[in-house]
């Protein structure tokens, strides 16, 4: 069974440490910033341009999907403007940083799409 947590961390750093203390596979985060550099083990957030806000001067946090274990594989979708024709690894979005999506591939079980979003 894949263990998933959804959490609005309000740009706080402590939740990143708490995530590592839980036996989780994937975290769907909202109002997230880059992971702190002093975590006890690395986490995977996908390519930075897949989750960082498009207009950093206007927005300083976003939605993020975080891989926390080796029990799953994660293929992050790139956000593109809604007027784009989406490729197989892209998702059209209109809100800056309000959504992140990824294909989660459990070691056992069927792959599924996970979405982290907030308004």
VOLUMLO-481431 format. One record per residue (C-alpha): residue number from 0; residue in one letter; x, y, z. Coordinates in steps of 0.02 Angstrom, whole numbers. Layout:
N
<r i="NUM" aa="A" X="X" Y="Y" Z="Z"/>
...
//
This chain:
119
<r i="0" aa="X" X="0" Y="0" Z="0"/>
<r i="1" aa="X" X="65" Y="172" Z="-46"/>
<r i="2" aa="X" X="68" Y="295" Z="100"/>
<r i="3" aa="X" X="24" Y="474" Z="51"/>
<r i="4" aa="X" X="5" Y="633" Z="154"/>
<r i="5" aa="X" X="-75" Y="797" Z="97"/>
<r i="6" aa="X" X="-18" Y="950" Z="197"/>
<r i="7" aa="X" X="-21" Y="1139" Z="181"/>
<r i="8" aa="X" X="145" Y="1178" Z="265"/>
<r i="9" aa="X" X="125" Y="1367" Z="252"/>
<r i="10" aa="X" X="307" Y="1388" Z="200"/>
<r i="11" aa="X" X="370" Y="1322" Z="368"/>
<r i="12" aa="X" X="531" Y="1221" Z="381"/>
<r i="13" aa="X" X="485" Y="1105" Z="527"/>
<r i="14" aa="X" X="359" Y="1004" Z="425"/>
<r i="15" aa="X" X="501" Y="946" Z="312"/>
<r i="16" aa="X" X="586" Y="863" Z="461"/>
<r i="17" aa="X" X="421" Y="790" Z="520"/>
<r i="18" aa="X" X="391" Y="714" Z="348"/>
<r i="19" aa="X" X="552" Y="616" Z="365"/>
<r i="20" aa="X" X="496" Y="547" Z="534"/>
<r i="21" aa="X" X="339" Y="471" Z="457"/>
<r i="22" aa="X" X="339" Y="311" Z="356"/>
<r i="23" aa="X" X="276" Y="395" Z="198"/>
<r i="24" aa="X" X="303" Y="366" Z="13"/>
<r i="25" aa="X" X="236" Y="529" Z="-59"/>
<r i="26" aa="X" X="189" Y="699" Z="11"/>
<r i="27" aa="X" X="69" Y="817" Z="-78"/>
<r i="28" aa="X" X="120" Y="987" Z="-11"/>
<r i="29" aa="X" X="41" Y="1158" Z="-28"/>
<r i="30" aa="X" X="123" Y="1327" Z="6"/>
<r i="31" aa="X" X="291" Y="1240" Z="-2"/>
<r i="32" aa="X" X="462" Y="1313" Z="-33"/>
<r i="33" aa="X" X="620" Y="1218" Z="-77"/>
<r i="34" aa="X" X="667" Y="1086" Z="53"/>
<r i="35" aa="X" X="790" Y="1146" Z="186"/>
<r i="36" aa="X" X="970" Y="1099" Z="150"/>
<r i="37" aa="X" X="997" Y="1026" Z="324"/>
<r i="38" aa="X" X="875" Y="878" Z="312"/>
<r i="39" aa="X" X="940" Y="714" Z="383"/>
<r i="40" aa="X" X="912" Y="629" Z="215"/>
<r i="41" aa="X" X="876" Y="691" Z="41"/>
<r i="42" aa="X" X="702" Y="702" Z="-32"/>
<r i="43" aa="X" X="655" Y="711" Z="-215"/>
<r i="44" aa="X" X="547" Y="855" Z="-276"/>
<r i="45" aa="X" X="571" Y="837" Z="-463"/>
<r i="46" aa="X" X="651" Y="968" Z="-573"/>
<r i="47" aa="X" X="647" Y="1140" Z="-490"/>
<r i="48" aa="X" X="558" Y="1223" Z="-635"/>
<r i="49" aa="X" X="416" Y="1096" Z="-613"/>
<r i="50" aa="X" X="368" Y="1165" Z="-442"/>
<r i="51" aa="X" X="439" Y="1338" Z="-415"/>
<r i="52" aa="X" X="320" Y="1486" Z="-442"/>
<r i="53" aa="X" X="319" Y="1560" Z="-617"/>
<r i="54" aa="X" X="320" Y="1739" Z="-552"/>
<r i="55" aa="X" X="436" Y="1734" Z="-402"/>
<r i="56" aa="X" X="413" Y="1920" Z="-370"/>
<r i="57" aa="X" X="227" Y="1890" Z="-344"/>
<r i="58" aa="X" X="223" Y="1716" Z="-267"/>
<r i="59" aa="X" X="348" Y="1638" Z="-148"/>
<r i="60" aa="X" X="271" Y="1466" Z="-123"/>
<r i="61" aa="X" X="183" Y="1333" Z="-224"/>
<r i="62" aa="X" X="113" Y="1157" Z="-234"/>
<r i="63" aa="X" X="236" Y="1014" Z="-235"/>
<r i="64" aa="X" X="241" Y="824" Z="-244"/>
<r i="65" aa="X" X="383" Y="749" Z="-144"/>
<r i="66" aa="X" X="452" Y="572" Z="-160"/>
<r i="67" aa="X" X="499" Y="509" Z="14"/>
<r i="68" aa="X" X="539" Y="324" Z="-11"/>
<r i="69" aa="X" X="610" Y="198" Z="-133"/>
<r i="70" aa="X" X="445" Y="102" Z="-129"/>
<r i="71" aa="X" X="381" Y="216" Z="-268"/>
<r i="72" aa="X" X="440" Y="296" Z="-427"/>
<r i="73" aa="X" X="380" Y="471" Z="-469"/>
<r i="74" aa="X" X="367" Y="552" Z="-640"/>
<r i="75" aa="X" X="328" Y="736" Z="-618"/>
<r i="76" aa="X" X="221" Y="831" Z="-743"/>
<r i="77" aa="X" X="286" Y="999" Z="-805"/>
<r i="78" aa="X" X="163" Y="1143" Z="-787"/>
<r i="79" aa="X" X="126" Y="1237" Z="-947"/>
<r i="80" aa="X" X="13" Y="1383" Z="-987"/>
<r i="81" aa="X" X="-168" Y="1333" Z="-1024"/>
<r i="82" aa="X" X="-156" Y="1388" Z="-1205"/>
<r i="83" aa="X" X="-21" Y="1256" Z="-1234"/>
<r i="84" aa="X" X="-45" Y="1087" Z="-1313"/>
<r i="85" aa="X" X="8" Y="972" Z="-1173"/>
<r i="86" aa="X" X="133" Y="833" Z="-1204"/>
<r i="87" aa="X" X="128" Y="668" Z="-1109"/>
<r i="88" aa="X" X="231" Y="740" Z="-965"/>
<r i="89" aa="X" X="143" Y="909" Z="-952"/>
<r i="90" aa="X" X="-13" Y="979" Z="-870"/>
<r i="91" aa="X" X="-94" Y="1144" Z="-923"/>
<r i="92" aa="X" X="-126" Y="1260" Z="-775"/>
<r i="93" aa="X" X="-190" Y="1437" Z="-759"/>
<r i="94" aa="X" X="-142" Y="1476" Z="-579"/>
<r i="95" aa="X" X="39" Y="1512" Z="-540"/>
<r i="96" aa="X" X="104" Y="1377" Z="-425"/>
<r i="97" aa="X" X="-69" Y="1318" Z="-370"/>
<r i="98" aa="X" X="-53" Y="1141" Z="-438"/>
<r i="99" aa="X" X="77" Y="1003" Z="-454"/>
<r i="100" aa="X" X="44" Y="832" Z="-531"/>
<r i="101" aa="X" X="144" Y="672" Z="-550"/>
<r i="102" aa="X" X="126" Y="491" Z="-600"/>
<r i="103" aa="X" X="164" Y="383" Z="-448"/>
<r i="104" aa="X" X="226" Y="207" Z="-485"/>
<r i="105" aa="X" X="218" Y="93" Z="-333"/>
<r i="106" aa="X" X="336" Y="-56" Z="-322"/>
<r i="107" aa="X" X="177" Y="-159" Z="-299"/>
<r i="108" aa="X" X="13" Y="-105" Z="-374"/>
<r i="109" aa="X" X="-48" Y="2" Z="-517"/>
<r i="110" aa="X" X="24" Y="174" Z="-561"/>
<r i="111" aa="X" X="-88" Y="323" Z="-524"/>
<r i="112" aa="X" X="-92" Y="511" Z="-544"/>
<r i="113" aa="X" X="-67" Y="617" Z="-387"/>
<r i="114" aa="X" X="-113" Y="802" Z="-381"/>
<r i="115" aa="X" X="-69" Y="932" Z="-251"/>
<r i="116" aa="X" X="-167" Y="1093" Z="-267"/>
<r i="117" aa="X" X="-232" Y="1242" Z="-172"/>
<r i="118" aa="X" X="-323" Y="1404" Z="-208"/>
//
